[in-house]
Amino acid sequence: MFALQFALFMIAPQLSLWFDTTIIGSGFGASILAMILRRAGQKVLLVEKYRHPKFAIGESSTPLANLLLEEIAYDSNLPNLRNLTEWGRWQTHCPQLPCGLKRGFSFYQHEAGFPLKPSDRATQLLVAASPNDHVADTHWYRPAFDEFLVKEAQSHGVDYQPDTTLKSLTRAGESWDLMLQSLGSSHGVRTKFIVDASGPRGCLTRHFHIPHSQPADMPKTQTLFAHFTGVRRLEDCDHGFANPTPPYPVDDSAVHHLIDGGWVWVLRFNNEVTSVGVVLEDDAANQIGLRELESGWQTLLKLYPSLQASLGTAQRTTNWHYIAQVASRAETVFGEGWALLPSAVGFIDPMLSTGFALTLLGVRRLATILTQTACGLPQQDALQDYKTITLLELDHTAELIAALYANLKNLENFRDLTLLYFAAASYAETVRRLGHPEKAQSFLLASDPRFGPAARGICQAAKLNPHRSVQAQVHRLIEAIDIAGLTNRGANNWYPVRADDLLNSATKVGASRPEIRAMLKLLNVDFDGLSG
């Protein structure tokens, strides 16, 4: 029967076995790309090895990632995506879809054997990302979130095949012939283009034997993570966390617990589930036996009293997930008729939640190539540019994260290095909202001729000599793009969102104060004491 179907397909490619683009994987990036291409008139196939809902790592969004999602929603007329770009809209329009409230980034430095001292600002860093809950970021509960997006894609006419694997692919002129296997049976598909969105060392990486390597500047790390219920809030473990009042409730954020050789993340959802995981450099991971899963986790908790108080009685609701090598980077990004999404090109680290923005930037770039660039040499030239910026952004991110690992015990340097991220991200978000995306074309200004090389130079120096202060260098570099009061030496490690900081920095983004006010009004942001 299949032979007859395939023979008919070869004669009549207009049948349902023919697609403009086939996307392997069905995480959020894959489904969003599929919707964009479908809205542009393409026939699109999503191929998924498993079935939703399914567990996925990567759950914390950021203002820049949400803005990119908002831009996609407007540009491709996908209004349901717009509802997922801030906490208030999400709760109004999609209350059935679990997510977490993220008001900012919280960092706490722990010392083995000693509890945290909430009143000690020298051992903490709080960076607000929003002025209130309504416009706040979110943590994406990926089992429900990814399933929702797949259903959205199907509602727009995207073909979806779960429980399906790629058995073989053959170049056929300017197309690909794919042999797919689903529940024991095989069928053929012809497609013009293939996008691999199946994650690091994914489907096309294996098929084309693409080498993956450890990013040169990243330490070798291992990670262990799962979902839990019953995780105690820090403010419930010690009332000192709310006195004095911090810029936002510290648990309603991406919480980073900095420990010897790594860090622990805690991300809360509104369905009583909490994502918890640890990333440790190899020596620290091996010392506690992290690959032993539960026993390694319990050994870790016993070392840090405040982690034990918050996480010690929590109940795990999923299997443990262990990855022996976290960071990886592919040497090849595209070929004739195929490309990898950034999430398949490589992964650096969960720290600072960089993955969503990197992926969505890649989604936008690939969508533009596949819908606006002619096949053949023009498309190959565009894909070469895509490769260049994708690898540069990954390497730029790796430089920063590697420097942060090297400075885990020096919170002053750690703080100042994170300001490279927060300054570049807030600047990029603002200029994009003001209609000037050309001022921030790359993630964290990686390709900016001034900022990119200088930031990487600071990070390299901080990695080699973590005892030398980088504050003066960082402040000099970010002063021209600091629109959030990050160079305020009196902040004492707490950085709230303040309208005056943005208004007073209007010229840095090429705007007037009235234009900044109009932007804030358009965002329905109501700041108390808005001045100027």
VONUNU-886069 format. One record per residue (C-alpha): residue number from 1; residue in one letter; y, z, x. Coordinates in steps of 0.25 Angstrom, whole numbers, plus 2048, in hexadecimal, padded with zeros to 3 digits. Each point is the difference from the previous one (the first is absolute). Example, Ala and Ser with C-alpha at 12.3 -4.5 7.8 and 13.67 -1.06 7.14 Angstrom:
VONUNU-886069
[1 "A" [7EE 81F 831]]
[2 "S" [80E 7FE 806]]
//
This chain:
VONUNU-886069
[1 "M" [800 800 800]]
[2 "F" [80A 804 80B]]
[3 "A" [7FD 7F2 807]]
[4 "L" [804 7F9 7F4]]
[5 "Q" [80C 808 7FE]]
[6 "F" [804 7FE 80F]]
[7 "A" [7FE 7F1 7FF]]
[8 "L" [809 7FF 7F3]]
[9 "F" [80A 808 808]]
[10 "M" [800 7F6 80B]]
[11 "I" [803 7F5 7F6]]
[12 "A" [809 808 7F7]]
[13 "P" [808 80A 809]]
[14 "Q" [809 803 7F4]]
[15 "L" [7F5 809 7FB]]
[16 "S" [801 80F 800]]
[17 "L" [7F9 800 80E]]
[18 "W" [80D 7FB 807]]
[19 "F" [80C 809 804]]
[20 "D" [80D 7FF 807]]
[21 "T" [7FE 80D 807]]
[22 "T" [7F5 80A 801]]
[23 "I" [803 80E 804]]
[24 "I" [7F5 809 806]]
[25 "G" [802 80E 7FB]]
[26 "S" [807 806 7F4]]
[27 "G" [808 80C 805]]
[28 "F" [80F 800 7FC]]
[29 "G" [805 7F6 80A]]
[30 "A" [7F5 7F6 7FC]]
[31 "S" [803 801 7F1]]
[32 "I" [80F 7FF 802]]
[33 "L" [7FF 7F4 808]]
[34 "A" [7F6 7FA 7F6]]
[35 "M" [80B 803 7F5]]
[36 "I" [80B 7F9 808]]
[37 "L" [7F8 7F4 803]]
[38 "R" [7FB 7FF 7F1]]
[39 "R" [80E 801 7FB]]
[40 "A" [804 7F5 809]]
[41 "G" [7F5 7F7 7FA]]
[42 "Q" [7F4 801 809]]
[43 "K" [7F2 802 7FC]]
[44 "V" [7FC 80D 807]]
[45 "L" [7F2 807 802]]
[46 "L" [7FF 80F 804]]
[47 "V" [7F3 804 806]]
[48 "E" [7FC 80E 801]]
[49 "K" [7F4 806 807]]
[50 "Y" [7FF 80C 7F7]]
[51 "R" [805 804 7F3]]
[52 "H" [80C 808 7FB]]
[53 "P" [804 80B 7FF]]
[54 "K" [7FD 803 80F]]
[55 "F" [805 809 80A]]
[56 "A" [80A 7FB 80A]]
[57 "I" [808 806 80B]]
[58 "G" [80F 7FE 801]]
[59 "E" [807 807 7F4]]
[60 "S" [80F 803 803]]
[61 "S" [80B 7F6 7FD]]
[62 "T" [80E 800 806]]
[63 "P" [80E 7FC 7FB]]
[64 "L" [7FF 7F3 808]]
[65 "A" [7F2 7FD 7FB]]
[66 "N" [805 803 7F1]]
[67 "L" [80C 7F6 802]]
[68 "L" [7F6 7F5 805]]
[69 "L" [7F8 802 7F4]]
[70 "E" [80C 800 7F7]]
[71 "E" [805 7F3 807]]
[72 "I" [7F2 7FA 7FD]]
[73 "A" [801 804 7F2]]
[74 "Y" [80D 7F9 7FD]]
[75 "D" [7FD 7F4 809]]
[76 "S" [7F3 7FD 7F9]]
[77 "N" [803 805 7F2]]
[78 "L" [7F6 80B 801]]
[79 "P" [807 80B 7F8]]
[80 "N" [7F4 80A 800]]
[81 "L" [801 801 80F]]
[82 "R" [80E 805 7FF]]
[83 "N" [7FB 80C 7F8]]
[84 "L" [7F9 804 80C]]
[85 "T" [80C 801 809]]
[86 "E" [805 80E 7FD]]
[87 "W" [7FB 80D 7FB]]
[88 "G" [809 800 7F3]]
[89 "R" [7FC 7F2 7FB]]
[90 "W" [7F2 802 804]]
[91 "Q" [7FF 80C 7F7]]
[92 "T" [807 7F9 7F5]]
[93 "H" [7F9 7F3 7FF]]
[94 "C" [7F2 804 807]]
[95 "P" [7FD 80E 7FD]]
[96 "Q" [7F1 7FE 7FF]]
[97 "L" [800 7FB 80F]]
[98 "P" [7FF 80C 80A]]
[99 "C" [809 801 80B]]
[100 "G" [808 80A 808]]
[101 "L" [80E 804 802]]
[102 "K" [806 7FD 80E]]
[103 "R" [80E 806 802]]
[104 "G" [7FF 7FE 80F]]
[105 "F" [7F9 803 80D]]
[106 "S" [7FC 80E 804]]
[107 "F" [7FB 804 80E]]
[108 "Y" [7FB 80E 805]]
[109 "Q" [7FC 803 80E]]
[110 "H" [7F5 80A 801]]
[111 "E" [7FB 808 80B]]
[112 "A" [7F1 804 800]]
[113 "G" [7FD 80E 7FC]]
[114 "F" [80E 802 7FA]]
[115 "P" [805 7FE 7F1]]
[116 "L" [80C 7F7 7FE]]
[117 "K" [80E 807 7FF]]
[118 "P" [807 7F9 7F4]]
[119 "S" [80E 806 805]]
[120 "D" [7FE 7FA 80E]]
[121 "R" [808 7F3 7FF]]
[122 "A" [7FC 7FC 80E]]
[123 "T" [7F2 7FE 7FC]]
[124 "Q" [802 7F7 7F4]]
[125 "L" [807 7F3 7FD]]
[126 "L" [803 7FC 7F1]]
[127 "V" [806 7F2 7FE]]
[128 "A" [803 7FD 7F1]]
[129 "A" [7FE 7F2 7FB]]
[130 "S" [807 801 7F2]]
[131 "P" [80A 808 7FA]]
[132 "N" [7F8 804 7F3]]
[133 "D" [7F2 7FF 7FA]]
[134 "H" [804 7F4 7F7]]
[135 "V" [802 7F6 80C]]
[136 "A" [7F6 806 809]]
[137 "D" [7F5 7FA 807]]
[138 "T" [7F1 801 7FC]]
[139 "H" [7F2 802 806]]
[140 "W" [7F7 7F6 7FB]]
[141 "Y" [7F3 805 7FA]]
[142 "R" [7F9 7F4 805]]
[143 "P" [7F3 800 7F8]]
[144 "A" [809 7FE 7F3]]
[145 "F" [80B 7F9 807]]
[146 "D" [7F8 7F5 806]]
[147 "E" [7F8 7FE 7F3]]
[148 "F" [80D 7FF 7F8]]
[149 "L" [805 7F5 809]]
[150 "V" [7F3 7F8 7FF]]
[151 "K" [801 801 7F1]]
[152 "E" [80E 7FB 801]]
[153 "A" [7FC 7F5 809]]
[154 "Q" [7F5 7FC 7F6]]
[155 "S" [80A 800 7F4]]
[156 "H" [809 7F6 808]]
[157 "G" [7F4 7F7 801]]
[158 "V" [7FA 803 80E]]
[159 "D" [7F1 7FF 801]]
[160 "Y" [7F9 80C 805]]
[161 "Q" [7F2 802 805]]
[162 "P" [7FB 80E 803]]
[163 "D" [7F3 804 807]]
[164 "T" [801 7F3 808]]
[165 "T" [7FF 7FD 80F]]
[166 "L" [803 7F4 808]]
[167 "K" [7F3 7FA 806]]
[168 "S" [806 7F4 807]]
[169 "L" [80C 7F7 801]]
[170 "T" [801 7F2 805]]
[171 "R" [80C 7F7 802]]
[172 "A" [800 7F4 7F7]]
[173 "G" [80C 7F7 803]]
[174 "E" [80D 808 7FD]]
[175 "S" [7F8 80A 7F8]]
[176 "W" [7F5 80B 801]]
[177 "D" [7F2 800 7FA]]
[178 "L" [7FC 80F 7FD]]
[179 "M" [7F3 805 7FD]]
[180 "L" [801 80D 7F8]]
[181 "Q" [7F5 809 7FC]]
[182 "S" [801 809 7F4]]
[183 "L" [7F5 809 7FB]]
[184 "G" [7F5 7F8 807]]
[185 "S" [805 7F2 7FC]]
[186 "S" [808 7F6 808]]
[187 "H" [80B 7F7 7FB]]
[188 "G" [809 7F6 808]]
[189 "V" [80F 800 7FF]]
[190 "R" [80A 7F6 806]]
[191 "T" [80E 805 804]]
[192 "K" [80C 7FB 808]]
[193 "F" [803 80D 806]]
[194 "I" [7FA 80E 803]]
[195 "V" [807 80D 802]]
[196 "D" [7F8 80C 805]]
[197 "A" [805 80D 7FA]]
[198 "S" [7F4 808 803]]
[199 "G" [805 809 80A]]
[200 "P" [7FF 802 80F]]
[201 "R" [7F4 7F9 806]]
[202 "G" [7FE 7F9 7F2]]
[203 "C" [7F9 7F4 7FB]]
[204 "L" [806 7F5 808]]
[205 "T" [802 808 80C]]
[206 "R" [7F0 801 800]]
[207 "H" [7FE 7F2 7FC]]
[208 "F" [809 7FA 80B]]
[209 "H" [7FC 80B 80A]]
[210 "I" [80F 804 802]]
[211 "P" [802 80A 80B]]
[212 "H" [806 80D 7FC]]
[213 "S" [805 80A 80A]]
[214 "Q" [807 80E 801]]
[215 "P" [80F 7FE 800]]
[216 "A" [804 802 80F]]
[217 "D" [809 80B 7FD]]
[218 "M" [7F9 808 7F6]]
[219 "P" [7F6 80C 803]]
[220 "K" [7F2 7FF 7FB]]
[221 "T" [7FF 807 7F4]]
[222 "Q" [7F6 804 7F5]]
[223 "T" [802 804 7F1]]
[224 "L" [7F9 807 7F5]]
[225 "F" [805 800 7F2]]
[226 "A" [7FC 803 7F1]]
[227 "H" [806 803 7F3]]
[228 "F" [801 80F 7FB]]
[229 "T" [804 808 7F5]]
[230 "G" [805 80F 801]]
[231 "V" [809 7FD 80C]]
[232 "R" [80A 80C 800]]
[233 "R" [80F 7FC 801]]
[234 "L" [807 805 80C]]
[235 "E" [80A 807 7F8]]
[236 "D" [7F5 808 7F9]]
[237 "C" [7FA 804 80D]]
[238 "D" [80D 806 805]]
[239 "H" [80C 801 7F8]]
[240 "G" [809 7FE 80C]]
[241 "F" [7FE 7F1 7FF]]
[242 "A" [80A 800 7F5]]
[243 "N" [80A 80A 806]]
[244 "P" [80A 7FA 803]]
[245 "T" [7FF 7F5 7F7]]
[246 "P" [7FB 7F3 807]]
[247 "P" [805 7F2 7FD]]
[248 "Y" [7F5 7FE 7F7]]
[249 "P" [7F3 808 7FC]]
[250 "V" [7F8 7FF 80D]]
[251 "D" [7F3 7FD 7FA]]
[252 "D" [805 7F4 7F8]]
[253 "S" [800 7F7 80C]]
[254 "A" [7F8 7FA 80B]]
[255 "V" [7FC 80D 807]]
[256 "H" [7FD 7FF 80F]]
[257 "H" [7FA 80C 807]]
[258 "L" [801 7FE 80F]]
[259 "I" [7F5 807 807]]
[260 "D" [7FA 7FF 80E]]
[261 "G" [7FC 7F1 803]]
[262 "G" [804 7FB 7F2]]
[263 "W" [804 803 7F2]]
[264 "V" [7FB 803 7F2]]
[265 "W" [806 7F9 7F4]]
[266 "V" [801 805 7F2]]
[267 "L" [804 7F7 7F4]]
[268 "R" [800 805 7F2]]
[269 "F" [7FD 7F8 7F3]]
[270 "N" [803 804 7F2]]
[271 "N" [7F2 800 7FC]]
[272 "E" [7FD 80D 808]]
[273 "V" [7FA 7F8 80B]]
[274 "T" [805 801 80E]]
[275 "S" [7FE 7F7 80C]]
[276 "V" [7FD 807 80C]]
[277 "G" [7FC 7FB 80E]]
[278 "V" [802 802 80F]]
[279 "V" [802 7F7 80C]]
[280 "L" [7FD 805 80D]]
[281 "E" [800 7FB 80E]]
[282 "D" [7F1 7FE 806]]
[283 "D" [800 80D 808]]
[284 "A" [805 809 7F5]]
[285 "A" [7F7 7F9 7F6]]
[286 "N" [7F4 801 809]]
[287 "Q" [803 80F 803]]
[288 "I" [7FF 804 7F2]]
[289 "G" [7F5 7F6 7FC]]
[290 "L" [808 7F8 7F6]]
[291 "R" [7F4 7F6 7FF]]
[292 "E" [7F8 80B 7FA]]
[293 "L" [809 7FF 7F4]]
[294 "E" [7FF 80D 7F8]]
[295 "S" [7FE 809 80C]]
[296 "G" [80A 7F9 808]]
[297 "W" [80A 802 7F4]]
[298 "Q" [7FD 80F 7FF]]
[299 "T" [802 802 80F]]
[300 "L" [80D 7FA 7FF]]
[301 "L" [805 808 7F4]]
[302 "K" [7FC 80D 807]]
[303 "L" [809 7FD 80C]]
[304 "Y" [80D 7FF 7F7]]
[305 "P" [802 80C 7F6]]
[306 "S" [80A 7F8 7F8]]
[307 "L" [7F7 7F4 7FE]]
[308 "Q" [7F5 80A 7FD]]
[309 "A" [808 807 7F5]]
[310 "S" [804 7F2 7F9]]
[311 "L" [7F3 7F9 802]]
[312 "G" [7F5 80A 802]]
[313 "T" [7FC 801 7F2]]
[314 "A" [802 7F2 7FC]]
[315 "Q" [7F5 7F8 7F9]]
[316 "R" [7FC 7F3 806]]
[317 "T" [7FF 7F5 7F5]]
[318 "T" [7FC 7F4 808]]
[319 "N" [7F7 7FE 80C]]
[320 "W" [805 802 80E]]
[321 "H" [805 7F3 806]]
[322 "Y" [800 800 810]]
[323 "I" [806 7F5 809]]
[324 "A" [7FC 801 80F]]
[325 "Q" [80C 7F7 804]]
[326 "V" [80C 800 7F8]]
[327 "A" [80A 7F6 807]]
[328 "S" [7FC 7F1 801]]
[329 "R" [807 7F3 802]]
[330 "A" [7FA 7F2 7FE]]
[331 "E" [803 7F5 80B]]
[332 "T" [801 7F5 7F6]]
[333 "V" [807 800 7F3]]
[334 "F" [7FE 7F2 7FA]]
[335 "G" [7F9 7F3 801]]
[336 "E" [7FF 7F2 7F9]]
[337 "G" [800 804 7F2]]
[338 "W" [7FF 80F 801]]
[339 "A" [808 80C 803]]
[340 "L" [7FF 80F 801]]
[341 "L" [809 80A 7F8]]
[342 "P" [806 80A 80A]]
[343 "S" [7F6 80B 7FA]]
[344 "A" [7F5 7F7 805]]
[345 "V" [807 7FD 80D]]
[346 "G" [800 80F 804]]
[347 "F" [803 80E 7FD]]
[348 "I" [808 80A 809]]
[349 "D" [800 80E 7F9]]
[350 "P" [803 806 7F3]]
[351 "M" [80C 808 806]]
[352 "L" [80D 7FC 7FA]]
[353 "S" [7FA 7F8 7F5]]
[354 "T" [802 7F2 806]]
[355 "G" [7F5 7F9 7FA]]
[356 "F" [805 7FC 7F3]]
[357 "A" [80D 7FA 805]]
[358 "L" [7F9 7F8 80B]]
[359 "T" [7F6 7FB 7F5]]
[360 "L" [80B 7FC 7F6]]
[361 "L" [808 7F9 80B]]
[362 "G" [7F4 7F8 803]]
[363 "V" [7FD 7FD 7F1]]
[364 "R" [80E 7FA 7FF]]
[365 "R" [7FF 7F8 80C]]
[366 "L" [7F3 7FA 7FD]]
[367 "A" [804 7FD 7F2]]
[368 "T" [80C 7F9 805]]
[369 "I" [7F7 7F7 809]]
[370 "L" [7F6 7FD 7F6]]
[371 "T" [80A 7FC 7F5]]
[372 "Q" [80B 7FA 808]]
[373 "T" [7FA 7FA 80C]]
[374 "A" [7F9 7F2 801]]
[375 "C" [7F2 800 805]]
[376 "G" [7FD 7FB 80E]]
[377 "L" [809 802 80C]]
[378 "P" [80C 807 7F8]]
[379 "Q" [7F6 80A 7FA]]
[380 "Q" [7FA 803 80E]]
[381 "D" [80E 802 806]]
[382 "A" [803 80A 7F5]]
[383 "L" [7F4 807 802]]
[384 "Q" [803 801 80F]]
[385 "D" [80D 807 7FD]]
[386 "Y" [7F8 809 7F6]]
[387 "K" [7F7 804 80B]]
[388 "T" [80B 803 80A]]
[389 "I" [807 809 7F7]]
[390 "T" [7F4 807 7FA]]
[391 "L" [7FB 803 80E]]
[392 "L" [80E 804 805]]
[393 "E" [801 80A 7F4]]
[394 "L" [7F3 806 803]]
[395 "D" [803 802 80E]]
[396 "H" [80D 806 7FD]]
[397 "T" [7FA 80A 7F7]]
[398 "A" [7F5 803 80A]]
[399 "E" [80B 803 80B]]
[400 "L" [807 80A 7F6]]
[401 "I" [7F3 807 7FB]]
[402 "A" [7FB 801 80E]]
[403 "A" [80D 807 805]]
[404 "L" [7FF 80A 7F4]]
[405 "Y" [7F1 803 804]]
[406 "A" [805 803 80E]]
[407 "N" [80B 809 7FB]]
[408 "L" [7F8 808 7F6]]
[409 "K" [803 80D 808]]
[410 "N" [80F 7FD 802]]
[411 "L" [805 800 7F2]]
[412 "E" [80E 7FD 804]]
[413 "N" [7FC 7F3 806]]
[414 "F" [7F6 7FD 7F5]]
[415 "R" [80C 802 7F6]]
[416 "D" [809 7F7 808]]
[417 "L" [7F5 7F5 801]]
[418 "T" [7FE 800 7F1]]
[419 "L" [80F 7FD 7FE]]
[420 "L" [7FD 7F3 806]]
[421 "Y" [7F7 7FD 7F4]]
[422 "F" [809 807 7F5]]
[423 "A" [80D 7F9 805]]
[424 "A" [7FA 7F2 801]]
[425 "A" [7F9 802 7F2]]
[426 "S" [80C 805 7F9]]
[427 "Y" [809 7F5 806]]
[428 "A" [7F6 7F5 7FC]]
[429 "E" [7FF 805 7F2]]
[430 "T" [80F 801 7FE]]
[431 "V" [803 7F2 806]]
[432 "R" [7F5 7FA 7F7]]
[433 "R" [805 807 7F4]]
[434 "L" [80E 7FA 803]]
[435 "G" [7FB 7F2 801]]
[436 "H" [7FF 7FF 80F]]
[437 "P" [7F1 7FF 804]]
[438 "E" [804 7F8 80C]]
[439 "K" [805 80D 806]]
[440 "A" [7F3 806 800]]
[441 "Q" [7F5 7F5 801]]
[442 "S" [7F5 808 807]]
[443 "F" [7FA 80E 7FE]]
[444 "L" [808 80B 806]]
[445 "L" [809 7F5 806]]
[446 "A" [7F5 7FC 80A]]
[447 "S" [806 7F2 802]]
[448 "D" [80E 805 801]]
[449 "P" [805 7FC 80E]]
[450 "R" [807 80D 802]]
[451 "F" [7F8 80A 7F9]]
[452 "G" [7F2 7FB 802]]
[453 "P" [7FF 800 80F]]
[454 "A" [809 80D 801]]
[455 "A" [7F7 808 7F6]]
[456 "R" [7F3 7FB 807]]
[457 "G" [806 804 80E]]
[458 "I" [804 80E 7FB]]
[459 "C" [7F2 802 7FA]]
[460 "Q" [7F9 7FB 80D]]
[461 "A" [809 80A 808]]
[462 "A" [7FD 80B 7F6]]
[463 "K" [7F1 7FE 801]]
[464 "L" [800 800 810]]
[465 "N" [809 80C 800]]
[466 "P" [7FF 809 7F4]]
[467 "H" [808 80B 806]]
[468 "R" [80C 7F8 802]]
[469 "S" [80A 801 7F4]]
[470 "V" [802 7F2 7F9]]
[471 "Q" [80B 805 7F6]]
[472 "A" [80C 7FA 807]]
[473 "Q" [7F9 7F2 801]]
[474 "V" [7FB 800 7F2]]
[475 "H" [80E 805 7FA]]
[476 "R" [807 7F5 808]]
[477 "L" [7F6 7F5 7FB]]
[478 "I" [800 804 7F2]]
[479 "E" [80F 803 7FE]]
[480 "A" [803 7F2 7FC]]
[481 "I" [7F6 800 7F5]]
[482 "D" [7FF 80F 7FC]]
[483 "I" [804 800 7F2]]
[484 "A" [7F9 80D 7FC]]
[485 "G" [807 80A 809]]
[486 "L" [7F4 801 80A]]
[487 "T" [809 802 80C]]
[488 "N" [806 80C 7FA]]
[489 "R" [7FD 80B 80A]]
[490 "G" [802 80B 7F7]]
[491 "A" [7F5 7FB 7F6]]
[492 "N" [7F6 80B 806]]
[493 "N" [7F4 7F7 7FD]]
[494 "W" [803 7FE 7F1]]
[495 "Y" [806 7F3 7FC]]
[496 "P" [803 7FF 7F1]]
[497 "V" [805 7F3 7F9]]
[498 "R" [80F 801 7FF]]
[499 "A" [809 7F5 7F9]]
[500 "D" [80B 803 80A]]
[501 "D" [7F7 7FC 80C]]
[502 "L" [7FE 7F2 7FA]]
[503 "L" [80F 7FF 7FB]]
[504 "N" [805 803 80E]]
[505 "S" [7F7 7F6 806]]
[506 "A" [803 7F4 7F7]]
[507 "T" [806 7F8 80B]]
[508 "K" [7F3 801 808]]
[509 "V" [7F9 7F8 7F5]]
[510 "G" [80C 7F7 7FE]]
[511 "A" [804 805 7F3]]
[512 "S" [80C 807 7FA]]
[513 "R" [7FF 80E 7FA]]
[514 "P" [802 7FA 7F2]]
[515 "E" [7F4 7F7 803]]
[516 "I" [7F7 80C 804]]
[517 "R" [805 807 7F3]]
[518 "A" [7FC 7F4 7F8]]
[519 "M" [7F2 800 807]]
[520 "L" [7FE 80E 7FD]]
[521 "K" [804 7FE 7F1]]
[522 "L" [7F6 7F4 7FF]]
[523 "L" [7F5 809 805]]
[524 "N" [804 80B 7F5]]
[525 "V" [802 80A 80B]]
[526 "D" [809 80B 7FC]]
[527 "F" [805 808 80C]]
[528 "D" [807 80D 7FE]]
[529 "G" [80D 801 806]]
[530 "L" [800 7F1 803]]
[531 "S" [80D 7FE 808]]
[532 "G" [809 7F5 807]]
//
